[in-house]
Amino acid sequence: MEAANAPDAADAGKTAEPASGDPASGFTPDVPPPPEPPPPPADPTRPQPDLARTGAALQSLHGRSRGITILAALALLYTLYFAREFLRPIAFALLLNFLFSPLVRALARRRIRPPVGAALVIATLLAVGGLAIYELAVPVQNWAARLPETVRAVQADLAELLRPVERVTRTAEQVESATSSIGGGAQTQVVVRGPSLISRLFGTTQHFVFGVLEVGILLYFLLAAGDLFLQKLMRVLPDPHSQRKAVDIARATESSISTYLVTAALINVAEGVAVAGTMYLLGMPNPLLWGALASVLEFIPYLGAAVMTAILTAAAFTIFDSTAHALLVPTSFLAINVLQANLLNPLLLGHRLALNPVAILVGLAFWFWVWGIPGAFIAVPLLAAFKIVCDHIEALAPIGEFLGPRAEDERRAIVRQMLAPSPRERRTG
């Protein structure tokens, strides 16, 4: 009996070893994981979150962030206005840096170092500007000496047109004097004279020369530095995506601004040549002065043409006795300007800046109010640079969309929607 039971015991031992999970046997039992313990019951003494109070806190935080954004925008606006003497030369130097940086890099590819290339660019600008000032100084002085006579002649020519207005004004003054005499007592009026028109437009010679020198010095160091600040920005930014975005914004801004300024300068010079030739044919003295003035003022959209028309009208009425001959001068300029705006600009500029006319007018009015005449000159390039930044930053993309023009497919879609019958018309038809 013992011998018969021995194999059974051995078999039992063999079958029991794998069940024990011995690693030497090479068998690992499939044991299910233990069940997760149930969550502890809610403690009634613990305060539960108030969803209504949390939503109100989030709304308050959202409103507070909106208020902070508005305050930051107002602070930026006041900074631009009160720090204009400091910021205007920097803005001019940055725009000129966008314009001439490709030229300095082209010289660098010809083994001319950026400091030397920047010096060549600055020297060329000073030479061209000095030659233009030397050639136009005498005509400007002559017209400045004749300015009082011009004003008197224009006033005499406009007296007939303003006579009804003068009558109304005289009647109102008589009524006011009669009212003040009834009230009794003489009133003393203190008149505070502001700065003259010339000083408002151009400032004093000292400020102008100092501003030009500041722009020239800053422009030289920007051109000589090359891509130094962009490289510094690349090292500061945390991730490659931000670095690529910064490079894209910088290159797109530089390309758009430089292309716009070069093309606009060529168009304005061509218009100035046409204006100078027309003024010569019409008998206007100093035609080169009028051509140069037209080229400069055309950098101000819309407002520059209006100012040039007014100046030519006043000058023509003082030179020519015939009213028809005098009116022919501003009319000829307007004809040239219309051809330039509707033929050359769309052909050469196209949609490079991609700005709509309303945005240009609002930007022009804003920068003229903040920085005066210098702000009006650089309003369009600054607005274009701001739109490029908005197009490359997702949070500012809606602003860039509002600044951009209407696309042709968008125009066609709107026209189709306007011409399509309404659901009510489809049901009745």
Rosetta blueprint (number, residue, H / E / L):
1 M L
2 E H
3 A H
4 A H
5 N H
6 A H
7 P H
8 D H
9 A H
10 A H
11 D H
12 A H
13 G H
14 K H
15 T H
16 A H
17 E H
18 P H
19 A H
20 S L
21 G L
22 D L
23 P H
24 A H
25 S H
26 G L
27 F L
28 T L
29 P L
30 D L
31 V L
32 P L
33 P L
34 P L
35 P L
36 E L
37 P L
38 P L
39 P L
40 P L
41 P L
42 A L
43 D L
44 P L
45 T L
46 R L
47 P L
48 Q L
49 P L
50 D L
51 L H
52 A H
53 R H
54 T H
55 G H
56 A H
57 A H
58 L H
59 Q H
60 S H
61 L H
62 H H
63 G H
64 R H
65 S H
66 R H
67 G H
68 I H
69 T H
70 I H
71 L H
72 A H
73 A H
74 L H
75 A H
76 L H
77 L H
78 Y H
79 T H
80 L H
81 Y H
82 F H
83 A L
84 R H
85 E H
86 F H
87 L H
88 R H
89 P H
90 I H
91 A H
92 F H
93 A H
94 L H
95 L H
96 L H
97 N H
98 F H
99 L H
100 F H
101 S H
102 P H
103 L H
104 V H
105 R H
106 A H
107 L H
108 A H
109 R H
110 R L
111 R L
112 I L
113 R L
114 P H
115 P H
116 V H
117 G H
118 A H
119 A H
120 L H
121 V H
122 I H
123 A H
124 T H
125 L H
126 L H
127 A H
128 V H
129 G H
130 G H
131 L H
132 A H
133 I H
134 Y H
135 E H
136 L H
137 A H
138 V H
139 P H
140 V H
141 Q H
142 N H
143 W H
144 A H
145 A H
146 R L
147 L H
148 P H
149 E H
150 T H
151 V H
152 R H
153 A H
154 V H
155 Q H
156 A H
157 D H
158 L H
159 A H
160 E H
161 L H
162 L H
163 R H
164 P H
165 V H
166 E H
167 R H
168 V H
169 T H
170 R H
171 T H
172 A H
173 E H
174 Q H
175 V H
176 E H
177 S H
178 A H
179 T H
180 S H
181 S H
182 I H
183 G H
184 G L
185 G L
186 A L
187 Q L
188 T L
189 Q L
190 V L
191 V L
192 V L
193 R L
194 G L
195 P L
196 S L
197 L H
198 I H
199 S H
200 R H
201 L H
202 F H
203 G L
204 T L
205 T H
206 Q H
207 H H
208 F H
209 V H
210 F H
211 G H
212 V H
213 L H
214 E H
215 V H
216 G H
217 I H
218 L H
219 L H
220 Y H
221 F H
222 L H
223 L H
224 A H
225 A H
226 G L
227 D L
228 L H
229 F H
230 L H
231 Q H
232 K H
233 L H
234 M H
235 R H
236 V H
237 L L
238 P L
239 D L
240 P H
241 H H
242 S H
243 Q H
244 R H
245 K H
246 A H
247 V H
248 D H
249 I H
250 A H
251 R H
252 A H
253 T H
254 E H
255 S H
256 S H
257 I H
258 S H
259 T H
260 Y H
261 L H
262 V H
263 T H
264 A H
265 A H
266 L H
267 I H
268 N H
269 V H
270 A H
271 E H
272 G H
273 V H
274 A H
275 V H
276 A H
277 G H
278 T H
279 M H
280 Y H
281 L H
282 L H
283 G L
284 M L
285 P L
286 N L
287 P H
288 L H
289 L H
290 W H
291 G H
292 A H
293 L H
294 A H
295 S H
296 V H
297 L H
298 E L
299 F L
300 I L
301 P L
302 Y L
303 L H
304 G H
305 A H
306 A H
307 V H
308 M H
309 T H
310 A H
311 I H
312 L H
313 T H
314 A H
315 A H
316 A H
317 F H
318 T H
319 I H
320 F L
321 D L
322 S L
323 T H
324 A H
325 H H
326 A H
327 L H
328 L H
329 V H
330 P H
331 T H
332 S H
333 F H
334 L H
335 A H
336 I H
337 N H
338 V H
339 L H
340 Q H
341 A H
342 N H
343 L H
344 L H
345 N H
346 P H
347 L H
348 L H
349 L H
350 G L
351 H L
352 R L
353 L L
354 A L
355 L L
356 N L
357 P H
358 V H
359 A H
360 I H
361 L H
362 V H
363 G H
364 L H
365 A H
366 F H
367 W H
368 F H
369 W H
370 V H
371 W H
372 G H
373 I H
374 P H
375 G H
376 A H
377 F H
378 I L
379 A H
380 V H
381 P H
382 L H
383 L H
384 A H
385 A H
386 F H
387 K H
388 I H
389 V H
390 C H
391 D H
392 H H
393 I L
394 E H
395 A H
396 L H
397 A H
398 P H
399 I H
400 G H
401 E H
402 F H
403 L H
404 G L
405 P L
406 R L
407 A L
408 E H
409 D H
410 E H
411 R H
412 R H
413 A H
414 I H
415 V H
416 R H
417 Q H
418 M H
419 L H
420 A L
421 P L
422 S L
423 P H
424 R H
425 E H
426 R H
427 R H
428 T H
429 G L
